Amino acid sequence: MESLKELYKIGPGPSSSHTMGPQRAARIFNEKNPNAASFRAHLYGSLAATGKGHLTDYIIIKTLAPKNVEIVWEPEIVKEFHTNGMKLVALDEAGNVMDEWTVFSVGGGSLAEEGKRGQSSASVYPHDNIEDIIEWCRENHKNFVDYVKEFDDEDIMDYLREIRLAMRKSLDDGLKATDIIPGKLKLARKARTFYRQYKVNKQLSSMIYAYALAVSEQNASGFEIVTAPTCGSAGVLPAVLFTLQDYYGFDDEAIEEGLAVAGLIGISVKKNASVSGAEVGCQGEVGVACAMAAAATAFIKGAALRKIEYAAEIGLEHHLGMTCDPAYGYVQIPCIERNAMGAQRALDAANYALLSDGVHHVKFDQIVKIMDETGRDMMDKYKETAQGGIALLYEESDEFGGNEE
């Protein structure tokens, strides 16, 4: 498995696969073709179907500026390797093709060329699934954080400190913001209102909802967030971790260790399945984020290895089949509210596992495979194409618009 640095990335919302991935691809291609007079970007499949709502064209044009960029939308072309395909073309002064590159945005801001998925970065971990990691930890009398420190980059905990700070900033900024979220849905932000209610009622749920909304609304507005594992699910993990800190009093070190544990869960799903909504639906985004947050919570609260794994399994299992059906292609409805629900469910999953004896019949690695199979079987209209589910309501009528979700 690759480093946790490939899971946690700091960048602009609203979508890791539609914004951060194309941005990285455009930057790489631009550096390779400094003498190009202009560029053309062909967007395929889901990347084209919901690209405008996800600001894909905006981020590519911005990254390649000041050179002219033509965007070619081709949603009807769905590449077998991955539905989020793009072809970047470099042109000379006469309009002749100098270079072209077909690349895929496979989720979480990661890129892959056809036939080379999972090879975009070097593997740093010797194990590919959670069961093997648990076995190693038991044999060596270590925990999940020890495992991360043993095999990941030497500066991984310093990097996780940067991630913690970036997550906290997005949360704090989101709690203060009052502007309307960009897009024709014209959604009003809700995080500040929920947080005011927390100050009055002091209820845990009020805090976790406010925190998840704050980060998700920042993401939907195109501000800087952390993929965990994606932009669309970026609100779940920080909401849970900072609720643990602000409500229960856990310190910064505990939060960073929680990030390490959550990272192992997320990176194992990236290795063995997918975190791309365009491939497996929202179960791979909010579902995986819930599993990550549940595992982190269980660890921070002192759970043993098996209960941590159980918490993650519960978090993912009870998101199986969740579709990715964004209205107008925006990462707003149902995405923002879904993050708040996922954060609360993560706490519930961890608490359930902690109350149990840890014995369970379905392991996390098995649920990952089932999630992947479920996603592959899911109809394309429910996988980030804005052609089915809740998204279809907005295509059929504008009466659902306005400031209420």
C-alpha positions as CSV (number, residue, x, y, z in Angstrom):
1,M,0.0,0.0,0.0
2,E,1.1,3.6,-0.7
3,S,1.9,6.3,1.9
4,L,-0.8,8.0,3.8
5,K,0.4,11.1,2.0
6,E,-1.4,9.8,-1.1
7,L,-4.6,9.6,0.9
8,Y,-4.6,12.9,2.7
9,K,-4.1,15.7,0.2
10,I,-4.6,19.5,0.8
11,G,-6.3,21.2,-2.1
12,P,-9.3,23.0,-3.5
13,G,-12.8,21.6,-3.5
14,P,-15.4,20.6,-4.5
15,S,-14.3,17.3,-5.8
16,S,-11.1,15.3,-5.5
17,S,-11.7,13.3,-8.7
18,H,-13.2,16.2,-10.7
19,T,-11.1,19.1,-9.4
20,M,-7.9,18.0,-7.6
21,G,-7.2,15.2,-10.1
22,P,-7.6,17.3,-13.2
23,Q,-5.6,20.1,-11.6
24,R,-2.7,17.7,-11.0
25,A,-2.9,16.3,-14.5
26,A,-3.0,19.8,-16.1
27,R,0.0,20.9,-14.0
28,I,2.0,17.8,-15.0
29,F,1.1,18.2,-18.7
30,N,1.9,21.9,-18.7
31,E,5.3,21.3,-17.2
32,K,6.0,18.6,-19.9
33,N,4.9,21.0,-22.7
34,P,6.2,24.5,-21.8
35,N,6.4,25.5,-25.5
36,A,2.8,24.7,-26.3
37,A,0.8,27.6,-27.8
38,S,-2.5,26.3,-26.5
39,F,-4.2,23.2,-25.1
40,R,-7.3,21.1,-25.6
41,A,-8.9,19.0,-22.9
42,H,-11.3,16.1,-23.8
43,L,-13.4,15.1,-20.8
44,Y,-15.0,11.7,-20.9
45,G,-17.7,9.8,-19.0
46,S,-18.5,11.0,-15.5
47,L,-15.8,13.6,-15.6
48,A,-17.8,15.2,-18.4
49,A,-21.3,14.5,-17.1
50,T,-20.8,16.4,-13.9
51,G,-17.7,18.4,-14.7
52,K,-19.4,21.8,-14.9
53,G,-21.0,21.4,-11.5
54,H,-17.7,20.2,-10.1
55,L,-15.7,23.1,-11.7
56,T,-13.5,20.7,-13.8
57,D,-13.3,23.1,-16.7
58,Y,-12.6,26.0,-14.4
59,I,-9.7,24.3,-12.6
60,I,-8.1,23.1,-15.9
61,I,-8.3,26.5,-17.5
62,K,-7.0,28.2,-14.4
63,T,-4.1,25.8,-14.1
64,L,-3.1,26.2,-17.8
65,A,-3.5,29.9,-17.9
66,P,-2.6,32.2,-19.5
67,K,-2.6,29.9,-22.5
68,N,-5.9,29.3,-24.2
69,V,-7.7,26.1,-23.4
70,E,-10.5,24.4,-25.3
71,I,-12.7,22.1,-23.2
72,V,-14.4,19.3,-25.1
73,W,-17.3,17.6,-23.2
74,E,-17.8,14.0,-24.2
75,P,-19.9,12.3,-21.5
76,E,-21.0,9.6,-24.0
77,I,-17.5,8.2,-24.2
78,V,-16.9,6.0,-21.2
79,K,-13.5,4.4,-21.0
80,E,-13.4,0.8,-19.7
81,F,-10.5,1.5,-17.4
82,H,-12.3,4.2,-15.4
83,T,-15.2,6.5,-16.1
84,N,-13.2,9.6,-15.1
85,G,-11.1,9.8,-18.2
86,M,-9.5,12.8,-19.9
87,K,-7.2,13.5,-22.8
88,L,-4.9,16.5,-22.6
89,V,-3.6,17.8,-26.0
90,A,-0.8,20.3,-26.5
91,L,-1.0,22.4,-29.7
92,D,1.6,24.6,-31.5
93,E,0.9,28.0,-33.1
94,A,-0.6,26.4,-36.2
95,G,-2.9,24.2,-34.2
96,N,-0.9,21.0,-34.8
97,V,-0.8,18.4,-32.1
98,M,2.6,18.4,-30.2
99,D,1.7,16.0,-27.5
100,E,-1.2,14.2,-25.9
101,W,-1.8,12.3,-22.7
102,T,-4.8,10.1,-21.7
103,V,-5.0,9.9,-17.9
104,F,-7.7,8.9,-15.4
105,S,-8.7,10.6,-12.2
106,V,-9.4,7.6,-10.0
107,G,-10.5,9.2,-6.8
108,G,-9.0,11.1,-3.9
109,G,-7.0,13.3,-6.2
110,S,-5.0,10.4,-7.5
111,L,-4.1,9.8,-11.2
112,A,-3.5,6.6,-13.2
113,E,-2.7,5.7,-16.7
114,E,-4.5,2.8,-18.4
115,G,-3.3,-0.5,-17.1
116,K,-1.2,1.2,-14.4
117,R,-3.6,1.8,-11.6
118,G,-2.0,1.8,-8.2
119,Q,1.4,2.4,-9.7
120,S,1.3,6.2,-9.4
121,S,3.4,6.1,-6.3
122,A,5.7,3.7,-4.5
123,S,4.4,1.2,-2.1
124,V,5.7,1.8,1.4
125,Y,3.7,-0.8,3.4
126,P,4.4,-4.5,3.2
127,H,0.8,-5.5,3.7
128,D,-2.2,-4.9,1.6
129,N,-5.1,-5.5,3.9
130,I,-6.2,-4.8,7.5
131,E,-6.1,-8.5,8.6
132,D,-2.5,-8.8,7.7
133,I,-1.7,-5.6,9.5
134,I,-3.4,-6.8,12.6
135,E,-1.4,-10.1,12.5
136,W,1.8,-8.1,12.2
137,C,0.8,-5.8,15.1
138,R,0.1,-8.8,17.3
139,E,3.3,-10.6,16.4
140,N,5.3,-7.5,17.2
141,H,3.3,-6.2,20.1
142,K,2.5,-3.0,18.3
143,N,-0.6,-1.0,17.6
144,F,-1.8,0.7,14.3
145,V,0.1,3.9,14.9
146,D,3.3,2.0,15.6
147,Y,2.7,0.3,12.3
148,V,2.4,3.6,10.4
149,K,5.6,4.9,12.1
150,E,7.4,1.7,11.2
151,F,6.7,1.7,7.5
152,D,5.6,5.0,6.2
153,D,7.9,8.0,5.5
154,E,10.1,9.2,8.4
155,D,8.3,12.5,8.5
156,I,4.8,11.0,8.4
157,M,3.7,12.3,11.8
158,D,4.9,15.8,10.9
159,Y,2.9,15.5,7.7
160,L,-0.2,14.4,9.8
161,R,0.3,17.5,11.9
162,E,0.0,19.6,8.7
163,I,-3.1,17.7,7.8
164,R,-4.6,18.3,11.3
165,L,-3.9,22.0,11.0
166,A,-5.4,22.2,7.5
167,M,-8.5,20.3,8.6
168,R,-8.9,22.6,11.6
169,K,-8.6,25.7,9.4
170,S,-11.3,24.6,7.0
171,L,-13.5,23.8,10.0
172,D,-12.9,27.2,11.7
173,D,-13.4,29.1,8.5
174,G,-16.5,27.2,7.7
175,L,-18.1,28.0,11.1
176,K,-17.6,31.8,10.4
177,A,-18.7,31.9,6.8
178,T,-22.1,33.3,5.9
179,D,-22.0,33.6,2.1
180,I,-24.3,31.6,-0.2
181,I,-22.7,28.5,-1.6
182,P,-21.9,29.0,-5.3
183,G,-24.2,27.5,-7.9
184,K,-27.8,27.7,-9.1
185,L,-29.1,25.9,-6.0
186,K,-28.2,29.0,-4.0
187,L,-27.9,27.1,-0.8
188,A,-27.5,29.0,2.4
189,R,-24.8,27.8,4.8
190,K,-26.0,26.1,7.9
191,A,-22.8,25.4,10.0
192,R,-22.9,28.6,11.9
193,T,-26.5,28.2,12.8
194,F,-25.9,24.7,14.1
195,Y,-22.9,25.8,16.1
196,R,-24.9,28.5,17.7
197,Q,-27.4,25.9,18.8
198,Y,-24.6,23.8,20.2
199,K,-23.5,26.8,22.4
200,V,-27.0,26.9,23.8
201,N,-27.8,23.2,24.2
202,K,-24.3,21.7,24.6
203,Q,-25.4,18.6,22.8
204,L,-22.7,16.4,21.2
205,S,-24.8,15.9,18.1
206,S,-25.1,19.7,17.6
207,M,-21.3,20.0,17.6
208,I,-20.6,17.1,15.2
209,Y,-23.3,18.3,12.8
210,A,-21.9,21.9,12.8
211,Y,-18.4,20.7,12.3
212,A,-19.2,18.4,9.4
213,L,-21.4,21.1,7.8
214,A,-18.6,23.6,8.2
215,V,-16.0,21.6,6.3
216,S,-18.4,20.3,3.7
217,E,-19.7,23.8,2.9
218,Q,-16.1,25.0,2.5
219,N,-15.5,22.2,0.1
220,A,-18.7,22.9,-1.9
221,S,-17.6,26.6,-2.1
222,G,-14.2,25.6,-3.6
223,F,-12.1,26.4,-0.7
224,E,-9.1,24.4,0.5
225,I,-9.8,21.2,2.4
226,V,-8.2,17.8,3.0
227,T,-9.3,14.7,1.1
228,A,-10.4,12.1,3.6
229,P,-10.6,10.0,1.5
230,T,-12.2,12.5,-1.0
231,C,-13.3,16.1,-1.2
232,G,-16.9,15.0,-1.3
233,S,-16.5,13.2,2.0
234,A,-14.1,15.7,3.5
235,G,-16.4,16.7,6.4
236,V,-16.7,13.4,8.2
237,L,-13.3,12.8,9.7
238,P,-12.5,16.3,10.9
239,A,-15.9,16.6,12.4
240,V,-15.4,13.5,14.4
241,L,-11.8,14.1,15.4
242,F,-12.3,17.7,16.5
243,T,-15.5,16.8,18.3
244,L,-13.4,14.3,20.3
245,Q,-11.0,17.1,21.0
246,D,-13.4,19.9,21.8
247,Y,-16.1,18.0,23.5
248,Y,-14.0,15.3,25.3
249,G,-10.7,17.1,25.6
250,F,-8.3,14.8,23.7
251,D,-5.0,16.5,22.8
252,D,-3.4,17.2,19.4
253,E,-1.2,14.1,19.6
254,A,-4.3,11.9,20.0
255,I,-5.9,13.6,17.0
256,E,-2.8,13.0,14.8
257,E,-2.6,9.4,15.9
258,G,-6.3,9.1,15.0
259,L,-5.4,10.4,11.5
260,A,-2.8,7.7,11.2
261,V,-5.3,4.9,12.1
262,A,-8.0,6.4,9.9
263,G,-5.4,6.6,7.1
264,L,-4.7,2.9,7.2
265,I,-8.4,2.2,6.8
266,G,-8.7,4.6,3.8
267,I,-5.5,3.5,2.1
268,S,-6.5,-0.2,2.3
269,V,-9.8,0.7,0.5
270,K,-7.9,2.6,-2.2
271,K,-5.7,-0.5,-2.7
272,N,-8.4,-3.1,-2.7
273,A,-11.4,-1.3,-4.0
274,S,-12.1,2.3,-4.8
275,V,-13.0,5.7,-3.2
276,S,-14.3,7.1,-6.4
277,G,-18.0,8.0,-6.4
278,A,-17.9,7.6,-10.2
279,E,-16.8,3.9,-9.8
280,V,-18.6,2.7,-6.7
281,G,-21.0,5.4,-5.6
282,C,-21.1,7.4,-2.4
283,Q,-20.4,4.2,-0.3
284,G,-16.8,4.6,-1.4
285,E,-16.7,8.2,-0.3
286,V,-18.9,8.9,2.8
287,G,-19.0,5.2,3.6
288,V,-15.2,4.9,3.7
289,A,-14.9,8.3,5.5
290,C,-17.3,6.9,8.1
291,A,-15.2,3.7,8.5
292,M,-12.0,5.8,8.8
293,A,-13.6,8.1,11.5
294,A,-15.0,5.1,13.4
295,A,-11.7,3.4,13.5
296,A,-10.0,6.6,14.7
297,T,-12.5,7.1,17.4
298,A,-12.2,3.6,18.7
299,F,-8.4,3.9,18.8
300,I,-8.5,7.3,20.6
301,K,-10.9,5.9,23.1
302,G,-8.5,3.0,23.9
303,A,-9.9,0.1,21.9
304,A,-7.8,-2.9,21.0
305,L,-7.0,-3.9,17.4
306,R,-10.0,-6.1,16.8
307,K,-12.5,-3.6,18.1
308,I,-10.9,-0.8,16.0
309,E,-11.3,-3.1,12.9
310,Y,-14.9,-3.8,14.0
311,A,-15.7,-0.1,14.3
312,A,-14.5,0.4,10.7
313,E,-16.4,-2.6,9.5
314,I,-19.7,-1.3,11.0
315,G,-19.1,2.2,9.5
316,L,-18.7,0.8,6.0
317,E,-21.2,-2.0,6.1
318,H,-24.1,0.3,6.9
319,H,-23.3,2.5,3.9
320,L,-23.4,-0.3,1.4
321,G,-25.3,0.6,-1.7
322,M,-25.3,4.3,-1.1
323,T,-25.5,6.1,-4.5
324,C,-23.7,9.2,-5.7
325,D,-26.5,11.3,-7.1
326,P,-25.5,15.0,-6.8
327,A,-28.1,17.6,-7.9
328,Y,-26.9,19.4,-11.0
329,G,-23.5,17.8,-10.4
330,Y,-22.7,20.1,-7.5
331,V,-21.2,18.6,-4.3
332,Q,-24.1,20.1,-2.3
333,I,-27.3,18.1,-2.3
334,P,-27.3,15.5,-0.8
335,C,-23.5,15.6,-0.2
336,I,-23.3,18.2,2.5
337,E,-26.0,16.7,4.7
338,R,-24.7,13.2,4.0
339,N,-21.3,14.2,5.6
340,A,-23.1,15.2,8.8
341,M,-25.0,11.9,9.0
342,G,-21.8,10.0,8.2
343,A,-20.0,11.7,11.1
344,Q,-22.7,10.9,13.6
345,R,-22.8,7.3,12.4
346,A,-19.0,7.0,12.8
347,L,-19.3,7.9,16.5
348,D,-22.2,5.4,16.8
349,A,-20.2,2.7,15.1
350,A,-17.2,3.2,17.4
351,N,-19.3,3.2,20.5
352,Y,-21.1,0.0,19.4
353,A,-17.8,-1.7,18.8
354,L,-16.5,-0.5,22.2
355,L,-19.5,-1.9,24.0
356,S,-19.2,-5.3,22.3
357,D,-16.8,-8.1,23.1
358,G,-15.2,-7.5,19.7
359,V,-16.4,-10.8,18.2
360,H,-18.0,-10.4,14.8
361,H,-18.5,-12.6,11.8
362,V,-17.8,-10.2,8.9
363,K,-14.4,-8.6,8.7
364,F,-13.5,-5.2,7.3
365,D,-11.6,-6.6,4.4
366,Q,-14.6,-8.7,3.4
367,I,-16.9,-5.6,3.5
368,V,-14.4,-3.8,1.3
369,K,-14.7,-6.5,-1.4
370,I,-18.5,-6.5,-1.1
371,M,-18.5,-2.7,-1.3
372,D,-16.5,-2.9,-4.5
373,E,-18.7,-5.5,-6.1
374,T,-21.8,-3.6,-5.1
375,G,-20.4,-0.5,-6.7
376,R,-19.4,-2.2,-9.9
377,D,-23.0,-3.7,-10.2
378,M,-24.6,-0.3,-9.5
379,M,-26.2,1.4,-12.6
380,D,-24.1,4.2,-14.0
381,K,-26.9,6.7,-13.4
382,Y,-26.3,6.4,-9.7
383,K,-22.5,6.9,-9.9
384,E,-21.8,10.6,-10.1
385,T,-23.4,11.2,-13.5
386,A,-26.3,13.3,-12.1
387,Q,-28.7,11.2,-14.2
388,G,-30.5,9.3,-11.4
389,G,-31.7,9.3,-7.8
390,I,-31.9,12.7,-6.1
391,A,-30.2,14.4,-9.0
392,L,-33.1,13.4,-11.3
393,L,-35.5,15.5,-9.2
394,Y,-33.6,18.6,-10.2
395,E,-33.4,17.7,-13.8
396,E,-37.2,17.2,-14.0
397,S,-38.2,20.3,-12.2
398,D,-36.8,23.5,-10.7
399,E,-39.3,23.6,-8.0
400,F,-36.9,21.8,-5.7
401,G,-34.4,24.6,-5.8
402,G,-33.9,27.4,-3.3
403,N,-32.2,27.6,0.0
404,E,-33.6,24.5,1.7
405,E,-32.2,21.0,1.3
